[in-house]
Amino acid sequence: MEDARILLRRLFDAAIASAQPSICVPKFLPERRPAGRIVVIGAGKASAAMARAVEDHWQGPLEGLVITRYGYGVPCDRIEIAEAAHPVPDAAGLSAAKRMMDLVSSLGEDDFVLCLISGGGSALMPLPPAGISLEDKKAVNAALLRSGVTIAEMNCLRRHISAIKGGRLAAACHPAKLLTLMISDVPGDDPTAIASGPTVADPTTSRNAIEIVERYRLALPLAVMDLLRSPQSESIKPGDERLAATEARIIAAPQLALEAAAELARTAGIVPYILGDAIQGEAREVGTVMAGIASQVARRNEPFKKPCVLLSGGETTVTLRGDGSGGRNVEFLLSLAIGLDGSPGVFALAGDTDGVDGGEEVAGAVIAPDTLARAGARGLSAKAELANNNSHGFFKALGDQVVTGPTRTNVNDFRAVLVL
């Protein structure tokens, strides 16, 4: 059998490869190229690669603008690629979002809009309504990122303090026909949560957003709270006539990536078990639970017989307690290592399929039975580093980080626990 670390990395790479826009975009394009004016828009970490796939398969006139993360651009000939900051928005994202709304604001019934959406689009399209500044948006993002809110709650709030999210981009495209292709990075593949649903109707209300603020005791700017209490914050609701000529399709998702990894595991002689593609909760708590399951497999051959690999996806959360460098995938892994306590034959990899976990340009990391022993030999305390949210620092010191560079796709977190 091949080296456990190599196999885990191959599983991760297979998951990422399955969600590449060059593979998943072409089969969802209309069979016949629309006859009228074609405008391509979009945002997200995969949007530039998605735009390239459109250009490769559609000849003739095209125009448009998509926004992606710095470093995630792909050269296009007919579609403009703008780069902006993520996860904290910047002026470049604000400017590009304004231009995108201007681009679609004068379309007619015979025109066609193709919108390319993937994870990260919320921060990349920071278009605030009147009375809200970019600095206010930054303050909201910062509060959300350290609060421990779920991605669904985060995007509910974002939809109600935006001039482009929550169906507003689709409303601006009216009366043109609109097709949205989405690469899902959210648990449950809810279109309203992918990049905060700029082209789909939003069933949530401003009251729901206020409840989230109150539940997590978020300290938000006064202007934001005033907006949430006003009718101006309401998003576009189901049944709105401006969305009658719109359609949204999920073209890649976490489950499909897990299935790709599972197929590769089978060819390597390892039985895969997909535990779920929408696992949520505090990263360290999910790590503790997964350690219990893996230990039972290693010691008892229950509930699965070894050798096997336990695959899962979704999006955990991190409530910041310390000032270290971390991300949800590496925090999960460090907690998993602590829970396993050197259990023989158990290896694991966790990483974000976009290549960035937290604020670091690092996808994730790997652990092995000797992880804690090697850390101890270097004077590192796994529990202390976890308490300080310094998981990236921990794995960097051990040389166990997983670095992919920009993957130009995003189907959320990938976790593989290999029990031999």
ROMAR-411515 format. One record per residue (C-alpha): x, y, z; residue in three letters; residue number from 0. Coordinates in Angstrom, 1 decimal, m for minus. Layout:
N
X	Y	Z	r	k
X	Y	Z	Ala	NUM
...
END
This chain:
420
X	Y	Z	r	k
0.0	0.0	0.0	Met	0
1.2	3.5	m0.8	Glu	1
2.4	5.9	1.9	Asp	2
m0.6	7.2	3.9	Ala	3
0.3	10.8	3.5	Arg	4
0.6	10.5	m0.3	Ile	5
m2.7	8.7	m0.5	Leu	6
m4.4	11.4	1.6	Leu	7
m3.0	14.1	m0.7	Arg	8
m4.2	12.2	m3.7	Arg	9
m7.7	12.0	m2.3	Leu	10
m7.7	15.8	m1.7	Phe	11
m6.4	16.5	m5.2	Asp	12
m9.1	14.3	m6.7	Ala	13
m11.8	16.2	m4.8	Ala	14
m10.4	19.5	m6.1	Ile	15
m10.1	18.2	m9.7	Ala	16
m13.7	17.1	m9.8	Ser	17
m14.9	20.7	m9.2	Ala	18
m12.7	22.4	m11.8	Gln	19
m14.8	24.8	m13.9	Pro	20
m13.3	23.4	m17.2	Ser	21
m15.0	20.1	m16.3	Ile	22
m18.3	21.2	m14.8	Cys	23
m19.2	24.4	m16.6	Val	24
m19.5	23.3	m20.3	Pro	25
m22.2	20.6	m19.8	Lys	26
m24.5	23.2	m18.1	Phe	27
m24.3	25.8	m20.8	Leu	28
m27.3	26.2	m23.1	Pro	29
m27.0	23.9	m26.1	Glu	30
m27.7	26.8	m28.4	Arg	31
m25.8	30.0	m28.0	Arg	32
m28.4	32.7	m27.2	Pro	33
m29.0	35.0	m30.2	Ala	34
m29.2	38.3	m28.5	Gly	35
m26.7	40.3	m26.5	Arg	36
m24.8	38.0	m24.1	Ile	37
m23.5	39.4	m20.8	Val	38
m21.4	37.3	m18.5	Val	39
m21.1	38.4	m14.9	Ile	40
m20.2	36.7	m11.6	Gly	41
m18.1	36.6	m8.5	Ala	42
m16.2	34.1	m6.4	Gly	43
m12.9	32.2	m6.1	Lys	44
m13.8	30.1	m9.1	Ala	45
m15.5	32.8	m11.2	Ser	46
m12.5	33.6	m13.4	Ala	47
m11.9	30.0	m14.3	Ala	48
m15.6	29.6	m15.0	Met	49
m15.4	32.6	m17.3	Ala	50
m12.5	31.0	m19.2	Arg	51
m14.6	27.8	m19.6	Ala	52
m17.4	29.8	m21.1	Val	53
m15.1	31.5	m23.6	Glu	54
m13.6	28.2	m24.6	Asp	55
m17.0	26.8	m25.5	His	56
m18.9	29.8	m26.8	Trp	57
m17.6	31.5	m29.9	Gln	58
m18.8	34.9	m31.1	Gly	59
m19.5	38.1	m29.2	Pro	60
m19.4	38.1	m25.5	Leu	61
m19.0	40.8	m22.9	Glu	62
m19.0	40.9	m19.2	Gly	63
m17.3	41.3	m15.8	Leu	64
m16.5	38.8	m13.1	Val	65
m14.8	39.4	m9.8	Ile	66
m12.4	36.9	m8.2	Thr	67
m9.9	36.9	m5.3	Arg	68
m6.4	38.3	m5.8	Tyr	69
m4.2	35.7	m7.4	Gly	70
m7.2	33.7	m8.7	Tyr	71
m7.5	35.4	m12.0	Gly	72
m7.4	33.6	m15.3	Val	73
m6.7	35.4	m18.6	Pro	74
m9.9	35.9	m20.7	Cys	75
m10.3	37.5	m24.1	Asp	76
m13.9	38.9	m24.0	Arg	77
m14.8	38.9	m20.3	Ile	78
m13.1	41.3	m18.0	Glu	79
m11.6	39.7	m14.9	Ile	80
m11.4	42.0	m11.8	Ala	81
m9.5	41.0	m8.7	Glu	82
m10.4	42.1	m5.2	Ala	83
m9.8	41.2	m1.5	Ala	84
m11.2	38.2	0.4	His	85
m12.3	37.6	3.1	Pro	86
m12.2	41.3	4.1	Val	87
m13.6	43.4	1.2	Pro	88
m11.8	46.3	m0.3	Asp	89
m12.3	49.3	m2.7	Ala	90
m11.5	47.2	m5.7	Ala	91
m14.4	44.9	m5.0	Gly	92
m16.7	47.8	m4.4	Leu	93
m15.7	49.5	m7.7	Ser	94
m16.2	46.2	m9.6	Ala	95
m19.6	45.5	m8.0	Ala	96
m20.8	49.0	m9.0	Lys	97
m19.7	48.5	m12.6	Arg	98
m21.4	45.1	m12.7	Met	99
m24.7	46.6	m11.7	Met	100
m24.3	49.4	m14.3	Asp	101
m23.5	46.7	m16.9	Leu	102
m26.8	44.9	m16.5	Val	103
m29.1	47.8	m15.7	Ser	104
m30.1	48.6	m19.3	Ser	105
m30.7	45.2	m20.7	Leu	106
m33.8	44.2	m22.8	Gly	107
m36.1	41.2	m23.1	Glu	108
m34.0	39.7	m25.9	Asp	109
m30.7	39.9	m23.9	Asp	110
m29.2	37.0	m22.0	Phe	111
m27.2	37.1	m18.8	Val	112
m25.0	34.3	m17.7	Leu	113
m24.0	34.6	m14.0	Cys	114
m21.1	32.6	m12.6	Leu	115
m21.2	32.3	m8.8	Ile	116
m18.9	30.5	m6.4	Ser	117
m17.8	30.7	m2.8	Gly	118
m16.2	33.9	m1.7	Gly	119
m18.5	36.0	m3.8	Gly	120
m20.0	37.8	m0.8	Ser	121
m16.8	39.5	0.2	Ala	122
m15.8	40.2	m3.4	Leu	123
m19.1	42.1	m4.1	Met	124
m19.2	44.6	m1.2	Pro	125
m21.8	46.9	m2.6	Leu	126
m23.5	48.7	0.4	Pro	127
m26.9	50.5	0.1	Pro	128
m27.2	54.2	0.8	Ala	129
m26.1	55.2	4.2	Gly	130
m23.6	52.3	4.6	Ile	131
m19.9	52.7	3.9	Ser	132
m17.2	50.2	2.9	Leu	133
m15.7	50.6	6.3	Glu	134
m19.1	49.6	7.8	Asp	135
m19.0	46.5	5.6	Lys	136
m15.5	45.7	6.7	Lys	137
m16.5	46.0	10.4	Ala	138
m19.4	43.6	9.8	Val	139
m17.2	41.1	8.1	Asn	140
m14.6	41.3	10.9	Ala	141
m17.3	40.7	13.5	Ala	142
m18.7	37.8	11.7	Leu	143
m15.4	36.1	11.1	Leu	144
m14.5	36.0	14.8	Arg	145
m18.0	35.3	16.1	Ser	146
m18.6	31.6	15.4	Gly	147
m21.7	32.1	13.3	Val	148
m22.6	29.5	10.7	Thr	149
m22.2	30.3	7.0	Ile	150
m26.0	30.3	6.6	Ala	151
m26.4	32.9	9.4	Glu	152
m23.5	34.9	8.1	Met	153
m25.0	35.2	4.6	Asn	154
m28.5	35.9	5.9	Cys	155
m27.1	39.0	7.6	Leu	156
m25.0	39.9	4.5	Arg	157
m28.1	39.7	2.2	Arg	158
m29.9	42.4	4.3	His	159
m27.1	45.0	4.3	Ile	160
m26.3	44.8	0.5	Ser	161
m27.4	46.5	m2.7	Ala	162
m26.4	43.5	m4.8	Ile	163
m27.0	40.3	m2.8	Lys	164
m30.3	38.7	m1.8	Gly	165
m31.6	38.6	m5.4	Gly	166
m30.9	42.3	m6.1	Arg	167
m28.4	41.5	m8.9	Leu	168
m31.1	39.4	m10.6	Ala	169
m33.7	42.2	m10.2	Ala	170
m31.2	44.6	m11.9	Ala	171
m30.9	42.2	m14.9	Cys	172
m34.7	42.3	m15.5	His	173
m36.2	42.0	m18.1	Pro	174
m33.3	40.0	m19.7	Ala	175
m33.2	36.2	m19.3	Lys	176
m30.8	35.1	m16.6	Leu	177
m29.1	31.8	m16.0	Leu	178
m26.9	31.4	m12.9	Thr	179
m24.3	28.6	m12.7	Leu	180
m23.2	27.9	m9.1	Met	181
m20.3	26.0	m7.6	Ile	182
m21.6	25.3	m4.1	Ser	183
m19.4	25.8	m1.0	Asp	184
m22.2	25.7	1.6	Val	185
m23.7	22.9	3.6	Pro	186
m26.9	21.7	1.9	Gly	187
m26.1	23.6	m1.3	Asp	188
m28.6	26.3	m0.6	Asp	189
m28.5	28.8	m3.5	Pro	190
m29.4	31.7	m1.2	Thr	191
m26.2	31.1	0.9	Ala	192
m23.8	30.7	m2.0	Ile	193
m22.1	34.2	m2.2	Ala	194
m25.2	35.4	m0.4	Ser	195
m27.5	34.6	m3.3	Gly	196
m27.2	37.7	m5.6	Pro	197
m29.5	36.2	m8.3	Thr	198
m32.0	34.1	m6.3	Val	199
m35.0	35.0	m4.2	Ala	200
m34.4	35.2	m0.5	Asp	201
m37.1	33.9	1.9	Pro	202
m35.4	35.3	5.0	Thr	203
m36.3	38.7	6.5	Thr	204
m34.5	41.6	8.1	Ser	205
m36.0	40.4	11.4	Arg	206
m34.1	37.1	11.0	Asn	207
m30.9	39.1	10.4	Ala	208
m31.5	41.2	13.6	Ile	209
m32.0	38.0	15.6	Glu	210
m28.6	36.7	14.5	Ile	211
m27.0	40.0	15.6	Val	212
m28.7	39.6	19.0	Glu	213
m28.0	35.9	19.4	Arg	214
m24.2	36.3	18.9	Tyr	215
m24.1	39.8	20.5	Arg	216
m22.4	41.2	17.5	Leu	217
m21.1	44.8	17.9	Ala	218
m22.1	46.3	14.5	Leu	219
m21.9	50.0	13.3	Pro	220
m24.9	52.1	14.2	Leu	221
m25.6	52.8	10.5	Ala	222
m25.9	49.0	9.9	Val	223
m28.3	48.5	12.7	Met	224
m30.4	51.5	11.5	Asp	225
m30.5	49.9	8.1	Leu	226
m31.6	46.5	9.4	Leu	227
m34.5	48.2	11.2	Arg	228
m35.7	49.9	8.0	Ser	229
m37.7	48.5	5.0	Pro	230
m34.7	49.3	2.8	Gln	231
m32.9	46.3	4.1	Ser	232
m35.5	43.8	2.8	Glu	233
m34.2	41.5	0.0	Ser	234
m36.0	40.2	m3.1	Ile	235
m38.6	37.7	m2.1	Lys	236
m40.0	34.5	m3.8	Pro	237
m42.6	35.4	m6.4	Gly	238
m41.1	38.7	m7.4	Asp	239
m42.0	39.3	m11.1	Glu	240
m38.5	40.5	m11.8	Arg	241
m37.2	37.0	m11.2	Leu	242
m39.7	35.3	m13.5	Ala	243
m37.1	34.7	m16.3	Ala	244
m34.3	33.5	m14.1	Thr	245
m32.9	30.0	m13.5	Glu	246
m30.2	28.8	m11.1	Ala	247
m28.3	25.5	m11.3	Arg	248
m25.7	23.9	m9.0	Ile	249
m22.9	22.6	m11.2	Ile	250
m20.5	21.3	m8.6	Ala	251
m20.9	20.6	m4.9	Ala	252
m19.1	19.1	m1.8	Pro	253
m20.9	15.7	m2.2	Gln	254
m19.6	15.3	m5.8	Leu	255
m16.0	16.1	m4.6	Ala	256
m16.3	13.5	m1.8	Leu	257
m17.6	10.9	m4.3	Glu	258
m14.5	11.6	m6.5	Ala	259
m12.2	11.0	m3.5	Ala	260
m14.1	7.9	m2.6	Ala	261
m13.7	6.4	m6.0	Glu	262
m9.9	7.0	m5.9	Leu	263
m9.8	5.3	m2.4	Ala	264
m11.5	2.2	m3.8	Arg	265
m8.9	1.9	m6.5	Thr	266
m6.2	2.1	m3.8	Ala	267
m7.8	m0.8	m1.9	Gly	268
m9.3	1.3	0.8	Ile	269
m13.0	1.2	1.6	Val	270
m14.4	4.8	1.8	Pro	271
m17.3	5.9	4.0	Tyr	272
m18.8	9.3	3.3	Ile	273
m20.0	10.6	6.7	Leu	274
m21.7	13.7	5.4	Gly	275
m21.2	16.7	3.1	Asp	276
m22.8	19.2	5.4	Ala	277
m21.1	18.7	8.8	Ile	278
m21.1	21.9	10.8	Gln	279
m20.3	23.0	14.4	Gly	280
m17.2	24.3	16.2	Glu	281
m14.2	22.9	14.4	Ala	282
m12.5	21.7	17.6	Arg	283
m15.7	19.9	18.8	Glu	284
m16.1	18.2	15.4	Val	285
m12.4	17.1	15.7	Gly	286
m13.1	15.6	19.1	Thr	287
m16.1	13.6	17.9	Val	288
m14.2	12.4	14.8	Met	289
m11.4	11.3	17.0	Ala	290
m13.8	9.1	19.0	Gly	291
m15.1	7.5	15.8	Ile	292
m11.7	6.9	14.4	Ala	293
m10.4	5.4	17.6	Ser	294
m13.4	3.0	17.7	Gln	295
m12.6	1.9	14.2	Val	296
m8.9	1.4	15.0	Ala	297
m9.5	m0.5	18.3	Arg	298
m12.7	m2.4	17.6	Arg	299
m13.3	m2.5	13.9	Asn	300
m16.6	m0.7	14.7	Glu	301
m18.7	0.8	13.1	Pro	302
m16.4	0.2	10.1	Phe	303
m13.7	m2.4	9.5	Lys	304
m10.2	m1.1	8.7	Lys	305
m8.5	m0.3	6.4	Pro	306
m11.0	2.4	5.6	Cys	307
m11.1	6.2	5.1	Val	308
m13.8	8.4	6.6	Leu	309
m14.6	11.3	4.3	Leu	310
m16.6	14.4	5.2	Ser	311
m17.3	17.9	4.0	Gly	312
m19.2	20.9	5.1	Gly	313
m18.2	24.1	6.9	Glu	314
m17.2	24.2	10.6	Thr	315
m16.8	27.4	12.5	Thr	316
m14.1	28.9	14.8	Val	317
m14.9	31.1	17.8	Thr	318
m11.7	33.1	18.3	Leu	319
m10.3	32.9	21.8	Arg	320
m6.6	33.6	21.2	Gly	321
m4.5	35.6	18.8	Asp	322
m2.7	32.9	16.8	Gly	323
m2.8	32.0	13.1	Ser	324
m5.4	29.4	12.3	Gly	325
m8.3	28.3	10.2	Gly	326
m11.2	25.9	10.6	Arg	327
m9.6	22.9	8.9	Asn	328
m6.3	23.1	10.8	Val	329
m8.2	23.7	14.1	Glu	330
m10.2	20.6	13.4	Phe	331
m7.0	18.6	12.7	Leu	332
m5.3	19.8	15.8	Leu	333
m8.3	18.9	18.0	Ser	334
m8.4	15.5	16.2	Leu	335
m4.8	14.8	16.9	Ala	336
m5.3	15.6	20.6	Ile	337
m8.3	13.3	20.7	Gly	338
m6.5	10.5	19.0	Leu	339
m3.5	10.9	21.3	Asp	340
m1.2	9.0	18.9	Gly	341
m3.6	6.2	18.1	Ser	342
m1.6	3.7	15.9	Pro	343
m2.6	3.5	12.2	Gly	344
m4.7	6.7	12.1	Val	345
m3.8	9.5	9.6	Phe	346
m5.8	12.5	8.5	Ala	347
m5.9	15.4	6.1	Leu	348
m8.2	18.4	6.2	Ala	349
m8.1	21.3	3.8	Gly	350
m10.2	24.0	2.2	Asp	351
m10.7	23.1	m1.5	Thr	352
m10.1	26.7	m2.5	Asp	353
m6.5	26.5	m1.2	Gly	354
m6.9	29.0	1.6	Val	355
m7.8	28.0	5.2	Asp	356
m8.6	31.0	7.4	Gly	357
m6.3	34.0	6.6	Gly	358
m3.3	31.9	5.5	Glu	359
m2.4	31.0	1.9	Glu	360
m2.4	27.4	3.1	Val	361
m5.1	24.8	2.3	Ala	362
m4.7	22.7	5.5	Gly	363
m2.5	20.1	7.0	Ala	364
m2.0	16.4	7.7	Val	365
m1.6	14.5	11.0	Ile	366
m0.1	11.0	11.7	Ala	367
0.3	8.9	14.8	Pro	368
3.6	10.6	15.7	Asp	369
2.3	14.2	15.4	Thr	370
2.0	14.9	19.1	Leu	371
5.4	13.2	19.8	Ala	372
7.2	15.3	17.2	Arg	373
5.5	18.4	18.5	Ala	374
6.6	17.6	22.0	Gly	375
10.2	17.1	20.9	Ala	376
10.1	20.7	19.6	Arg	377
8.7	22.1	22.8	Gly	378
5.2	22.6	21.3	Leu	379
2.1	22.0	23.3	Ser	380
m0.8	21.0	21.1	Ala	381
m3.4	21.9	23.7	Lys	382
m1.8	25.4	24.3	Ala	383
m1.7	26.1	20.5	Glu	384
m5.3	25.0	20.1	Leu	385
m6.3	27.3	23.0	Ala	386
m4.5	30.2	21.2	Asn	387
m6.2	29.4	17.8	Asn	388
m2.6	28.9	16.5	Asn	389
m3.1	25.7	14.5	Ser	390
m1.4	27.1	11.4	His	391
1.6	27.9	13.5	Gly	392
1.6	24.4	15.0	Phe	393
1.6	22.6	11.7	Phe	394
4.1	25.0	10.1	Lys	395
6.6	24.2	12.8	Ala	396
6.2	20.5	12.1	Leu	397
6.4	20.9	8.3	Gly	398
2.9	19.3	7.9	Asp	399
1.0	22.0	6.1	Gln	400
m0.7	21.3	2.8	Val	401
m0.1	24.0	0.2	Val	402
m1.9	23.9	m3.1	Thr	403
m1.8	27.5	m4.3	Gly	404
m4.9	28.9	m5.9	Pro	405
m7.2	26.0	m6.9	Thr	406
m9.6	28.3	m8.7	Arg	407
m12.6	26.4	m7.4	Thr	408
m14.3	26.0	m4.0	Asn	409
m16.5	23.2	m2.8	Val	410
m15.8	23.9	0.9	Asn	411
m13.9	21.8	3.4	Asp	412
m12.5	18.3	2.7	Phe	413
m11.7	15.9	5.6	Arg	414
m10.3	12.4	5.2	Ala	415
m9.4	10.2	8.2	Val	416
m7.5	7.1	7.2	Leu	417
m7.5	4.1	9.5	Val	418
m5.1	1.3	8.6	Leu	419
END
